[in-house]
Amino acid sequence: MRLILLGPPGAGKGTQAKHLVAKHGLVQLSTGDMLRAAVKAGTSIGLRAKDAMARGELVPDDLVVAIISARIDQPDARNGFILDGFPRTVPQAHALDQMLKEKGLKLDAVIELKVDEEILLSRIKKRVAEAAARGAALRPDDDPEVLARRLLAYREYTAPLVAYYRAQSVLREVDGMAPVGQVAAAIDRGLNMVPGSQSSPKPSPKEAGPLLGPE
């Protein structure tokens, strides 16, 4: 099973990725981790990525796709993977699709965790206030202004992927504001609708649309 988790910062993608890794035996592929590993290994792709980073530039999409391509060819990814941090834009999604097509592969599902951004901001403001009252240290990401900027970037660059993957009929929408266990259960129900899933019969056409969970 080959998956992508979509959702703004604070949506809980990391938590749900851990659940999917444990339940389905998938490999979580972080583009950041893969880039650092390629640089450390001194591969030709890693050296090109290192040069770009040394110049303070973003690593070109073709290099990131090449690193992902090499990684999913490794034995531990044969059972499937979850992409973490890629794609972030529609052009990156096109490049990913082309690479998978060349391998005779395709994405099985893209899970979108739908959240209320105002509630996310309220939560972090409350957490900051409570930490300050206790005199506790704050985490680097406990900053409402930083979160607001990251949410803005998500809406501008990454949110268009929702329409892109909906058009491919692989998008599954899940209520990310529900308790963690209910979100995980809703994702599982969505994946049961994936063609070829071993845990559920094939859905009828009416069932094959987006899943807004939990029910």
Secondary structure, DSSP 8 states (H G I E B T S, - for coil): -EEEEE--TTS-HHHHHHHHHHHH--EEEEHHHHHHHHHHHT-HHHHHHHHHHHTT----HHHHHHHHHHHHTSGGGTT-EEEES---SHHHHHHHHHHHHHTT----EEEEEE--HHHHHHHHHHHHHHHHHHT----TT--HHHHHHHHHHIIIIITHHHHHHHHTT-EEEEETTS-HHHHHHHHHHHHHTSTT-TTS----GGGGS------
